[in-house]
Amino acid sequence: MTSPLKKLALPLWLLLLATLYFCAFNQAPKFDSSIMSLLPHSQQQPMVQTAIDKTSASFSNQMLLLVTGDNDAKIQQTLPHVAEAFQSLNQVDRVQWRVDDNFLTRFHQQLFPYRFALLDPQSRQALQNKQFGQFEQRTLANLFSPLSTDKLNLIEDPFGFFSHLSQQQKSSVNIQFVQSLLKVKDTEQPTYLILIKLRGDPYSLDVQKSVIDTLKTQQKQLKDIGLTLRASGMILHADAGAKQAKHEISSIGFGSLLGIVLVLLLVFRQVPPIFLMLLPVAVGCITAIAVTILLFGRIHLITLAFGAGLVGVSIDYALHFISERRYNCAQRSLSSILPGLALGLISSVLAYSVQFFAPFPGLQQMAVFSVVGLISSWLTVVLLLPVLTRRSIESPIPIATSLSAWRAKVPRFKLNKATLMLLLSFVSGTMIVIINGNAQDDVRLLQTSPLSLLKQEKQIQQMLGTSSSTQFILITCHSLDECIESEKSLIEQLVPLVKKNTLPPFQALSEHLASKQAQVENYQLVSQLYRAKLHSLYTKLGLNESQQQKAKFAFEETRANQLSAKKWQELEVNEGWRDLIISREDNNSATVIRFMGYLDSKAKHQLENTISAFPNAQLVDQVANISNVLQTYRVQITQLVLAAYLAVLLLLTWRYRMGVWRVVAPPILASLFALSAVTIIEGGVNIFHLLGLILVLGIGLDMGIFMTESTSNEQTWLAVSLSTLTSLLAFGLLAWSQTPVLHHFGLTVLIGLSVVWLLTPTMCRHDE
């Protein structure tokens, strides 16, 4: 680099940093806490993905509150205050805790015109079988039985079809109306329901803070008066995950930083070198955050937790410079370590870049964060530290001599028949352990919710008769009418399985909406009933001919009353079933049969056999689908990791020729040992264990490169040892993380780096 370029390099670098920071932090950064956003984008058919999104949205944007106590009156007095506390929040769209006085009137107005077009299955079957007499008997029984609660309109609905249509529209939730309030049925203590629909994203930290803070306040206030407030909803799980990530960012990040500072104080016995070493780390992390925000629009909290460990890698470059600076002047120090710094950066960037090619948005973000952080830290060391240390004095480090003396006593590895047999035995043994392990591809590896929250969620779902199951049947057709007819045929096969308790209960669109053709047929069937039994019924009731003519005229007026899917979705009474229609009426259509419980393997097998006769029907199991995706990408990541090792091997072979094995053997052997160890400890390997190997490779290669590039002097061994120790403090602590992604990554790194540090001295040449 020429002298003018040298003078311009630092100002240009500082200007670039200032520009990046201004662009990224000009507005408040957005953070993401959704574990699911770490997963690959779905490769399902568009209709399947739309169905998954729509069925999960109803759960994601809702929060259910249950108020329980010993006294009905006390709960009823409290409900308005709880509802008001949430309704006052900007993040809440609607709070439903009672049925208003006009609800039944609106219900009647919305559905009464379609009483002859939408028939319950039992009535339709009886009409098709010409069993007209039972309808006449049903009307007479309703009129004269003292126990009957049905109110019949003998002119507009003499056979009571609207009453049965109303029964079809019962809520999917196990509740009843008590004084217009939503009371849960069949509970040991009086329990009332409050439904909250969120306006914002449940993964938004602002939404979580506002809603969860209000929930905690209400829980405390109700507890003081002897009532219990329980909650269910995605926002609770999102909040738990966000709090856990925040806690680990602070505890792991602060713990690693504190440990690193203490170690550096013990080694250097001065404060200024510590600030000089932490400066590139700070620049690297802040620059990585800025670039990540600019590229992705937001940054995931897991990325920040992962990035907190970047301290252990980016400090490596500063350690080498500061250690060398204690023995030489600034320019000579940089010149002597620059080849090693450059090779170390290139190999690490190659290793981390592999993550970017993984089809995981979260891992791609982590790759960008890591690569940008490393490069910016490296540039800060090369451009800024020589300037800041111009007046520092040389002063050998006592502990470096002691470490070097210990390393000199370590036996060196020689390639001969005995050692080759030992290596082959080691590789074979670890491979056998790894191959015999069970792959850990279950998406529940990503579960971060505490057991207490999961238990409460299950209890509330059992009480309400609801389910957040991601298992459903998707029926895809060219038209919605075709879907409804196919659905009806399939339901005929499913109902017996539900009665045998082979399958859980389900909800289906065809239970609430008939096809256009079926609605026409229903009207014709009722017309036959009118011709056969209307006169007989009116005669028995003592009604005159004029009233009979009015009934016929009222019936004729409904001939054109057909309920379209578009109109059906607009009706308030159908709000709970709108997500059973997946697409628009004028496009390729799909409907969902939604199960109200979990399908175990036996039920899934039985169901798959049943729907195999319906080519347009398929079982969608989101958990199983994502687990299959994880399995597929575990294989792909394995290939990418091997590609990273191969790429680095080729680069270093060009540099070190036949001596390359001394550089690459420690990280490769350590990786095999780490994988076999986690297989024994955790039963098998998952994708996040494999990604940990990239860090083992990056830091392990740094050690080998610096030990080979230098004359293996004492300051170099001190620097690589400190680098390993700081990396263990940064990443090894992740092994105790409660976030599964970070735990699996950290455990691999903890084991792998420890073995790398032990193996590296044995691989050095005798003449070093």
C-alpha positions in Angstrom: 0.0 0.0 0.0 1.5 3.4 -1.0 2.0 6.2 1.5 -0.9 8.4 0.2 -3.3 5.4 0.4 -2.1 4.6 3.9 -2.9 8.1 5.0 -6.4 8.0 3.4 -7.3 4.4 4.5 -8.1 5.3 8.1 -10.2 8.5 7.4 -12.1 6.6 4.7 -12.8 3.7 7.1 -14.0 6.1 9.8 -16.2 7.9 7.2 -17.7 4.6 6.1 -18.5 3.7 9.7 -20.1 7.0 10.3 -22.3 6.7 7.2 -23.4 3.2 8.0 -24.3 4.1 11.6 -26.3 7.2 10.4 -28.2 5.2 7.8 -29.0 2.3 10.1 -29.8 4.1 13.3 -31.5 7.1 11.8 -34.7 5.5 13.0 -35.4 3.1 15.8 -34.1 -0.4 15.0 -36.7 -3.1 14.7 -36.2 -6.4 16.5 -37.7 -9.8 15.9 -38.3 -12.5 18.5 -40.2 -15.1 16.5 -38.4 -18.4 16.6 -40.4 -19.5 13.5 -38.7 -16.7 11.5 -35.4 -18.6 11.9 -36.9 -21.4 9.8 -36.7 -21.8 6.0 -39.4 -20.2 3.9 -42.0 -22.8 3.1 -41.5 -24.9 0.0 -45.1 -26.0 0.1 -47.6 -25.3 -2.7 -48.9 -21.7 -2.5 -52.3 -22.9 -1.5 -50.9 -25.0 1.3 -48.8 -22.1 2.6 -51.9 -19.8 2.4 -53.8 -22.3 4.5 -51.1 -22.6 7.1 -50.8 -18.8 7.3 -54.6 -18.3 7.6 -55.2 -21.1 10.2 -52.3 -19.9 12.4 -53.3 -16.2 12.1 -56.5 -16.8 14.1 -54.4 -18.2 17.0 -51.5 -15.7 16.6 -53.7 -12.5 16.8 -55.9 -13.7 19.7 -55.5 -13.8 23.4 -58.0 -15.7 25.6 -58.6 -14.7 29.2 -60.3 -16.9 31.8 -61.5 -15.3 35.0 -62.2 -17.9 37.7 -63.5 -17.6 41.3 -65.9 -19.0 43.9 -68.5 -16.3 43.4 -70.4 -15.6 40.1 -71.5 -12.2 41.1 -68.0 -11.0 42.0 -66.6 -12.2 38.6 -69.5 -10.5 36.8 -68.7 -7.3 38.5 -65.0 -7.5 37.7 -65.3 -8.4 34.0 -66.1 -4.9 32.7 -63.0 -3.5 34.4 -60.7 -6.2 33.0 -62.2 -5.7 29.5 -61.8 -1.9 29.8 -58.1 -2.2 30.8 -57.3 -4.0 27.6 -59.7 -2.1 25.3 -57.9 1.1 26.2 -54.7 -0.2 24.7 -53.7 1.0 21.2 -52.3 -2.5 20.5 -55.8 -4.1 21.0 -58.3 -4.1 18.2 -61.4 -5.6 20.0 -62.3 -7.1 23.4 -65.4 -9.4 23.5 -66.6 -10.2 27.0 -70.4 -10.1 26.6 -73.1 -10.5 23.9 -74.8 -7.2 23.3 -78.6 -7.0 23.5 -79.0 -6.7 19.7 -76.9 -9.8 18.9 -79.9 -12.2 18.7 -81.7 -9.7 16.6 -78.8 -9.5 14.2 -78.4 -13.2 14.2 -82.0 -13.6 13.2 -81.7 -10.9 10.5 -78.6 -12.4 9.0 -79.5 -16.1 8.8 -83.3 -16.2 8.7 -83.5 -15.4 5.0 -81.5 -18.6 4.3 -83.5 -21.0 6.5 -84.7 -23.1 3.5 -81.4 -23.0 1.6 -79.1 -24.2 4.5 -80.4 -27.4 6.0 -78.9 -29.5 8.7 -77.8 -33.0 7.4 -80.5 -34.8 9.4 -83.3 -32.7 8.0 -81.9 -32.9 4.4 -81.7 -36.7 4.7 -85.2 -37.0 6.1 -86.6 -34.8 3.2 -84.7 -36.9 0.6 -86.3 -40.1 2.1 -89.8 -38.5 2.0 -90.2 -38.7 5.7 -92.4 -35.6 5.8 -94.4 -36.8 8.7 -91.6 -36.3 11.2 -91.5 -32.6 10.4 -95.2 -32.2 11.1 -94.8 -34.1 14.4 -91.7 -32.0 15.3 -93.7 -28.8 14.9 -96.6 -30.1 16.9 -94.3 -31.3 19.7 -92.6 -27.9 19.8 -95.9 -26.1 20.1 -97.6 -28.2 22.7 -94.7 -29.6 24.8 -94.3 -27.7 28.1 -90.5 -28.3 27.9 -90.1 -26.8 24.4 -88.0 -23.6 24.2 -88.3 -23.2 20.4 -90.3 -20.2 19.2 -91.9 -21.0 15.8 -93.1 -18.5 13.3 -96.0 -20.4 11.8 -96.3 -18.2 8.8 -92.7 -17.7 7.7 -91.2 -21.0 9.1 -93.9 -23.4 10.2 -91.6 -26.4 10.2 -88.9 -24.8 12.3 -86.0 -24.9 9.9 -84.4 -21.7 11.3 -84.3 -23.3 14.8 -82.2 -26.2 13.5 -80.1 -23.8 11.4 -79.4 -21.9 14.7 -78.2 -25.1 16.3 -75.6 -25.5 13.5 -74.2 -22.1 14.2 -73.2 -22.9 17.8 -69.9 -21.5 18.9 -66.8 -23.6 18.4 -65.9 -22.6 21.9 -67.4 -24.5 24.9 -69.3 -21.5 26.3 -72.9 -20.5 27.2 -74.5 -17.1 27.5 -75.3 -16.2 31.1 -76.8 -12.7 31.5 -75.2 -11.9 28.2 -71.7 -12.9 29.5 -69.5 -15.7 28.1 -69.5 -18.4 30.7 -67.4 -21.6 30.3 -69.4 -24.7 30.6 -68.7 -27.8 32.8 -66.1 -26.2 35.1 -65.5 -26.8 38.8 -65.6 -23.1 39.6 -67.5 -20.3 37.8 -65.3 -19.3 34.9 -65.9 -16.5 32.3 -64.2 -15.9 29.0 -62.8 -12.7 27.6 -61.7 -12.7 23.9 -59.0 -10.2 22.9 -58.1 -9.5 19.3 -54.7 -7.8 18.9 -54.2 -5.0 16.4 -50.4 -5.4 16.2 -47.9 -8.2 15.5 -47.7 -10.5 18.6 -43.9 -10.7 18.0 -43.6 -6.9 18.3 -41.8 -6.0 21.5 -44.0 -2.9 21.9 -47.1 -5.0 21.6 -45.8 -7.5 24.0 -44.8 -4.9 26.6 -48.1 -3.1 26.5 -50.4 -6.2 26.6 -48.3 -8.3 28.9 -47.8 -5.5 31.4 -51.6 -4.9 31.5 -52.1 -8.7 31.9 -49.8 -8.8 34.9 -51.4 -5.8 36.5 -54.9 -7.3 36.1 -53.7 -10.7 37.5 -52.3 -9.0 40.6 -55.5 -6.9 41.1 -57.8 -10.0 40.7 -55.6 -12.1 43.0 -56.1 -9.5 45.7 -59.8 -10.0 45.6 -59.7 -13.8 45.4 -60.0 -14.3 41.6 -57.7 -16.0 39.2 -56.9 -14.6 35.7 -55.4 -17.1 33.2 -54.3 -16.3 29.7 -53.7 -18.2 26.4 -52.3 -17.0 23.1 -49.3 -16.7 20.9 -48.2 -13.4 22.4 -47.5 -15.1 25.7 -45.1 -17.5 24.0 -43.5 -14.7 22.0 -43.0 -12.7 25.1 -41.5 -15.6 26.9 -39.1 -16.2 24.0 -38.2 -12.5 23.8 -37.5 -12.3 27.6 -35.3 -15.4 27.5 -33.3 -14.0 24.5 -32.9 -10.6 26.2 -31.8 -12.3 29.4 -29.3 -14.4 27.6 -28.0 -11.5 25.6 -27.3 -9.6 28.8 -26.2 -12.6 31.0 -24.1 -14.4 28.4 -22.8 -11.3 26.7 -22.0 -9.6 30.0 -20.6 -12.8 31.5 -18.3 -13.4 28.6 -17.2 -9.8 28.5 -16.5 -9.8 32.3 -14.6 -13.1 32.0 -12.5 -11.8 29.1 -11.7 -8.5 30.9 -10.6 -10.4 34.0 -8.4 -12.7 32.0 -6.8 -9.9 30.1 -6.1 -8.0 33.3 -4.4 -11.0 34.8 -2.3 -11.4 31.6 -1.4 -7.8 30.7 -1.6 -6.2 34.2 -2.7 -2.9 32.6 -6.0 -1.3 31.7 -5.2 0.5 28.4 -4.5 -2.8 26.4 -7.9 -4.0 27.4 -9.7 -1.0 25.9 -7.5 -1.3 22.8 -8.6 -5.0 22.4 -12.3 -4.3 23.1 -12.4 -1.3 20.7 -12.3 -3.5 17.5 -14.9 -5.8 19.1 -17.3 -2.9 19.8 -16.8 -1.6 16.2 -17.3 -5.0 14.8 -20.6 -5.6 16.7 -22.1 -2.2 16.1 -21.2 -2.3 12.4 -22.6 -5.8 12.1 -25.9 -4.6 13.7 -26.0 -1.6 11.3 -25.5 -3.7 8.2 -27.9 -6.4 9.3 -30.6 -3.8 9.9 -30.0 -2.2 6.5 -30.1 -5.5 4.6 -32.9 -7.3 6.5 -35.0 -4.4 7.8 -34.8 -5.9 11.4 -32.5 -7.9 13.5 -33.5 -11.1 15.4 -32.8 -11.3 19.1 -31.2 -14.7 18.5 -28.8 -13.1 16.1 -27.9 -10.6 18.8 -27.3 -13.4 21.3 -25.2 -15.2 18.8 -23.4 -12.0 17.9 -22.6 -11.4 21.6 -20.3 -14.3 21.1 -18.5 -12.5 18.3 -16.5 -11.0 21.1 -14.6 -14.3 21.3 -13.6 -14.3 17.7 -13.0 -10.6 16.7 -10.9 -10.1 19.7 -8.5 -12.6 18.3 -7.0 -10.0 15.8 -6.5 -7.4 18.5 -4.9 -10.0 20.8 -2.3 -10.9 18.3 -1.5 -7.3 17.6 -1.3 -6.2 21.3 0.7 -9.3 22.2 3.2 -8.7 19.4 3.3 -5.0 20.2 4.7 -5.8 23.6 7.8 -7.1 21.9 8.1 -4.9 18.8 7.3 -1.4 17.5 3.8 -0.8 16.0 4.7 -1.0 12.3 7.0 -4.0 12.8 4.3 -5.7 14.9 1.7 -5.2 12.2 4.1 -6.3 9.4 5.1 -9.5 11.2 1.5 -10.7 11.9 -0.3 -9.3 8.8 0.1 -12.5 6.7 -1.4 -14.5 9.5 -4.1 -12.0 10.1 -5.1 -12.0 6.5 -5.2 -15.8 6.2 -7.1 -16.0 9.4 -9.7 -13.5 8.3 -10.1 -15.2 4.9 -10.5 -18.6 6.4 -12.9 -17.4 9.0 -15.0 -15.5 6.5 -15.1 -18.5 4.2 -16.3 -20.6 7.1 -19.0 -18.2 8.2 -20.1 -17.4 4.7 -21.3 -21.0 4.4 -24.2 -20.1 6.7 -25.4 -17.6 4.1 -26.1 -20.4 1.6 -28.3 -22.2 4.1 -32.0 -21.6 3.3 -32.6 -20.4 6.9 -33.4 -16.7 7.1 -32.1 -16.6 10.7 -28.8 -18.3 9.7 -28.4 -16.0 6.7 -28.7 -13.1 9.1 -26.2 -14.6 11.5 -23.8 -15.1 8.6 -24.0 -11.5 7.5 -23.6 -10.4 11.1 -20.6 -12.6 11.6 -18.8 -11.8 8.4 -19.4 -8.0 8.6 -18.4 -8.0 12.3 -15.1 -9.9 11.6 -14.1 -7.8 8.6 -14.8 -4.5 10.4 -13.0 -5.7 13.5 -10.0 -6.8 11.4 -9.9 -3.4 9.6 -10.1 -1.6 12.9 -7.1 -3.5 14.2 -5.0 -3.0 11.0 -5.9 0.7 10.4 -6.5 2.1 13.9 -4.5 0.1 16.5 -1.1 1.0 15.0 -2.0 4.7 15.3 -3.3 4.3 18.9 -0.2 2.4 20.1 2.5 4.5 18.6 3.8 5.7 22.0 3.4 2.4 23.8 6.6 0.9 25.1 7.8 -2.7 24.7 7.4 -4.9 27.7 7.5 -8.7 27.6 4.6 -10.6 29.2 5.7 -12.9 32.0 2.9 -15.5 31.6 3.8 -15.8 27.9 7.2 -17.4 28.9 5.5 -19.8 31.3 3.0 -20.9 28.6 5.7 -21.3 26.0 7.7 -23.4 28.4 4.7 -25.7 28.9 4.2 -26.0 25.2 7.8 -26.9 24.7 7.2 -30.0 26.9 4.2 -31.2 24.9 5.1 -34.3 22.8 5.1 -33.7 19.1 3.0 -35.8 16.7 4.9 -37.8 14.1 3.4 -39.6 11.1 4.3 -43.3 11.2 2.5 -46.6 11.1 1.6 -46.5 14.8 0.2 -43.0 14.8 -1.6 -43.6 11.5 -3.3 -46.6 13.0 -4.2 -44.5 16.0 -5.7 -41.8 13.8 -7.6 -44.4 11.8 -9.0 -45.9 15.0 -10.0 -42.5 16.3 -11.7 -41.5 13.1 -13.4 -44.9 12.7 -14.6 -44.8 16.4 -16.1 -41.3 16.2 -17.7 -42.0 12.8 -19.4 -45.2 14.2 -20.8 -43.2 17.2 -22.0 -40.4 14.9 -23.7 -42.7 12.4 -25.4 -44.8 15.1 -26.9 -41.7 16.7 -30.4 -40.6 16.0 -30.7 -37.4 14.0 -32.4 -34.6 16.0 -34.7 -33.0 13.4 -37.8 -32.4 15.5 -38.9 -28.7 15.2 -39.7 -28.8 18.9 -35.9 -28.4 19.3 -36.8 -24.7 18.8 -39.3 -24.7 21.7 -38.5 -21.9 24.1 -41.8 -21.6 26.1 -41.5 -22.6 29.8 -43.3 -25.8 30.8 -45.7 -23.8 33.1 -46.9 -21.8 30.1 -47.4 -24.8 28.0 -49.3 -26.6 30.8 -51.6 -23.5 31.2 -52.2 -23.4 27.5 -53.2 -27.0 27.4 -55.6 -26.6 30.4 -57.3 -23.6 28.8 -57.7 -25.4 25.5 -59.3 -28.4 27.2 -61.7 -26.2 29.2 -62.8 -24.3 26.0 -62.7 -27.3 23.7 -60.4 -25.5 21.3 -57.0 -26.4 19.8 -54.0 -24.7 18.3 -53.3 -27.8 16.3 -51.5 -27.2 13.0 -52.9 -30.4 11.6 -55.8 -30.1 9.1 -57.1 -31.5 5.8 -56.9 -29.2 2.8 -59.3 -29.7 -0.1 -58.4 -27.9 -3.3 -60.7 -27.6 -6.3 -61.4 -25.3 -9.2 -64.5 -23.8 -7.5 -65.7 -23.5 -3.9 -68.9 -25.4 -4.7 -66.8 -28.3 -5.8 -64.7 -28.1 -2.6 -67.9 -28.2 -0.4 -69.3 -31.2 -2.2 -66.0 -33.1 -1.9 -65.8 -32.1 1.7 -69.3 -33.5 2.4 -68.3 -36.8 0.8 -65.1 -37.0 2.9 -66.9 -36.0 6.1 -69.2 -39.0 5.7 -66.1 -41.2 6.0 -64.7 -39.2 8.9 -67.8 -39.1 11.2 -67.6 -42.8 12.0 -64.0 -42.4 13.0 -64.8 -39.5 15.3 -67.6 -41.6 16.9 -65.1 -44.4 17.6 -62.6 -41.8 19.1 -60.1 -42.7 16.4 -60.1 -39.0 15.3 -60.7 -35.9 17.4 -63.8 -33.7 16.5 -63.4 -31.4 13.6 -64.9 -28.3 12.0 -65.7 -28.0 8.4 -67.2 -25.4 6.1 -69.8 -27.8 4.7 -71.4 -27.9 8.2 -72.3 -24.2 7.8 -72.5 -23.5 4.0 -74.0 -25.5 1.2 -73.0 -25.3 -2.4 -75.1 -23.3 -4.8 -76.6 -26.5 -6.3 -77.3 -28.0 -2.9 -79.1 -24.8 -1.8 -81.3 -25.1 -4.9 -82.0 -28.7 -4.1 -82.7 -27.9 -0.4 -85.4 -25.3 -1.5 -86.9 -27.9 -3.8 -87.0 -30.5 -1.0 -88.7 -28.1 1.4 -91.1 -27.2 -1.4 -92.1 -30.9 -1.5 -92.7 -30.8 2.2 -94.9 -27.8 1.9 -97.0 -29.5 -0.7 -97.3 -32.7 1.3 -97.8 -31.4 4.8 -98.6 -27.7 5.1 -102.3 -28.1 4.6 -102.4 -31.0 7.1 -100.4 -29.1 9.7 -102.6 -26.0 9.4 -105.8 -28.0 9.6 -104.6 -29.6 12.9 -103.6 -26.2 14.3 -107.0 -24.7 13.3 -105.5 -22.1 11.0 -107.5 -20.8 8.0 -106.9 -20.8 4.3 -105.8 -17.2 4.3 -103.0 -17.9 6.8 -101.9 -20.9 4.7 -101.7 -18.7 1.6 -99.5 -16.2 3.5 -97.2 -19.1 4.5 -96.9 -20.2 0.9 -96.2 -16.7 -0.3 -93.5 -16.2 2.4 -91.9 -19.4 1.2 -92.0 -18.4 -2.5 -90.3 -15.1 -1.6 -87.2 -17.0 -0.4 -86.7 -18.8 -3.7 -83.9 -16.4 -4.8 -82.3 -16.4 -1.3 -79.0 -18.2 -1.9 -76.0 -17.5 0.4 -72.7 -17.0 -1.6 -69.3 -17.6 0.0 -68.5 -13.9 -0.1 -71.7 -13.0 1.6 -71.3 -15.9 4.1 -67.9 -14.5 5.2 -69.3 -11.0 5.7 -71.9 -12.3 8.2 -71.0 -11.5 11.8 -72.3 -14.9 13.0 -69.7 -16.7 10.9 -66.6 -14.9 12.2 -65.3 -18.1 14.0 -65.3 -20.1 10.7 -64.1 -17.6 8.2 -60.6 -19.2 8.1 -62.2 -22.4 6.8 -62.2 -20.8 3.3 -58.7 -20.3 2.0 -59.1 -18.6 -1.3 -61.4 -16.2 -3.1 -64.5 -17.5 -4.7 -63.4 -16.4 -8.2 -60.0 -18.2 -8.0 -58.8 -21.7 -7.4 -60.5 -22.5 -4.2 -59.7 -24.5 -1.1 -61.4 -25.4 2.2 -60.1 -26.7 5.5 -61.3 -29.4 7.8 -59.9 -28.3 11.1 -59.3 -30.8 13.9 -60.0 -29.8 17.5 -57.3 -32.0 18.9 -54.0 -33.7 18.3 -53.6 -36.4 15.7 -51.2 -39.1 17.0 -49.4 -41.4 14.6 -52.2 -44.0 14.6 -54.8 -41.4 13.9 -52.7 -39.9 11.1 -52.2 -43.3 9.5 -55.9 -44.0 9.6 -56.7 -40.5 8.2 -54.2 -40.8 5.4 -55.7 -44.1 4.4 -59.2 -42.5 4.4 -58.3 -39.4 2.3 -56.3 -41.4 -0.2 -59.6 -42.0 -2.0 -59.9 -38.2 -2.5 -57.2 -37.0 -4.9 -58.0 -33.3 -4.1 -57.5 -33.8 -0.4 -54.3 -33.8 1.6 -53.3 -33.9 5.2 -51.2 -30.9 6.3 -49.1 -31.2 9.4 -47.0 -28.1 9.9 -44.9 -29.5 12.7 -44.1 -32.6 10.6 -43.5 -30.5 7.5 -41.0 -28.3 9.3 -39.3 -31.3 10.9 -38.9 -32.8 7.4 -37.5 -29.5 6.2 -35.0 -29.5 9.0 -34.0 -33.0 8.1 -33.5 -32.0 4.4 -31.4 -29.0 5.4 -29.4 -30.9 7.9 -28.1 -32.9 5.0 -27.5 -29.8 3.0 -25.7 -28.1 5.9 -23.5 -31.2 6.3 -22.6 -30.8 2.6 -21.9 -27.0 3.1 -19.7 -27.7 6.1 -17.7 -30.2 4.2 -17.5 -27.7 1.3 -16.2 -25.1 3.8 -13.6 -27.5 5.1 -12.6 -28.4 1.5 -12.4 -24.8 0.4 -10.2 -23.8 3.3 -8.1 -27.0 2.8 -7.4 -26.0 -0.8 -6.5 -22.5 0.2 -4.1 -23.6 2.8 -2.6 -26.4 0.7 -1.6 -23.6 -1.8 0.1 -21.9 1.0 1.7 -24.7 3.1 2.0 -27.6 0.6 2.7 -30.9 2.3 2.7 -29.3 5.7 -0.9 -28.4 5.5 -2.0 -31.4 7.6 -0.4 -29.8 10.7 -2.8 -26.8 10.3 -6.0 -28.6 9.5 -5.7 -31.8 11.5 -6.5 -30.2 14.9 -9.9 -28.6 13.9 -10.9 -31.7 11.8 -10.1 -34.2 14.6 -11.7 -31.8 17.2 -14.9 -31.6 15.0 -15.2 -35.4 14.9 -14.7 -35.7 18.6 -17.3 -32.9 19.3 -19.9 -34.5 17.1 -19.4 -37.9 18.7 -19.5 -36.3 22.1 -22.8 -34.5 21.5 -24.2 -37.7 20.0 -23.5 -39.5 23.3 -24.7 -36.6 25.4 -27.9 -35.6 23.4 -28.6 -38.7 21.5 -27.8 -37.4 18.1 -26.8 -34.5 15.9 -28.9 -31.6 14.6 -28.3 -28.8 12.2 -27.2 -26.4 14.9 -24.5 -28.8 16.1 -23.2 -28.8 12.5 -23.1 -25.0 12.4 -21.0 -25.0 15.6 -18.4 -26.9 13.6 -17.9 -23.8 11.4 -16.7 -21.8 14.4 -14.5 -24.7 15.5 -13.0 -24.7 12.1 -12.5 -20.9 12.0 -10.8 -20.6 15.3 -8.9 -23.8 15.0 -7.5 -22.7 11.6 -6.5 -19.4 13.1 -4.4 -21.2 15.7 -2.7 -23.4 13.2 -2.1 -20.5 10.7 -0.6 -18.1 13.3 1.6 -20.9 14.8 2.9 -21.7 11.3 3.2 -18.2 10.0 5.2 -17.0 13.0 8.3 -18.5 14.3 6.1 -20.0 17.0 7.4 -17.4 19.5 6.0 -17.1 22.9 3.8 -14.1 22.2 2.0 -16.0 19.3 1.3 -18.9 21.5 0.0 -16.6 24.2 -2.3 -14.8 21.7 -3.8 -18.0 20.3 -4.3 -19.4 23.8 -6.0 -16.2 24.9 -8.1 -16.3 21.7 -9.3 -19.8 22.5 -10.0 -18.9 26.1 -12.0 -15.8 25.1 -13.9 -17.8 22.5 -14.7 -20.5 25.1 -15.9 -17.7 27.4 -18.0 -16.2 24.6 -19.4 -19.3 22.9 -18.9 -22.0 25.5 -21.3 -20.1 27.8 -24.0 -20.7 25.2 -24.0 -24.4 26.2 -25.9 -23.3 29.3 -28.4 -21.3 27.3 -32.1 -22.2 27.7 -32.6 -21.3 24.0 -32.2 -24.7 22.2 -30.6 -23.1 19.1 -27.9 -21.5 21.2 -27.4 -24.4 23.5 -26.7 -26.9 20.7 -24.3 -24.5 19.0 -22.5 -23.6 22.3 -22.1 -27.2 23.4 -20.4 -28.1 20.1 -18.1 -25.1 20.3 -17.2 -25.8 23.9 -16.1 -29.3 23.3 -14.5 -28.6 19.9 -12.4 -25.6 20.9 -11.1 -27.3 24.0 -9.9 -30.2 21.9 -8.4 -27.9 19.3 -6.3 -26.1 21.9 -5.0 -29.4 23.3 -4.2 -30.8 19.9 -2.5 -27.8 18.2 0.8 -27.9 20.2 1.2 -31.6 19.3 0.9 -30.9 15.6 3.7 -28.3 15.5 6.9 -29.2 13.8 9.9 -30.3 16.0 12.1 -27.6 14.6 9.7 -24.8 15.7 
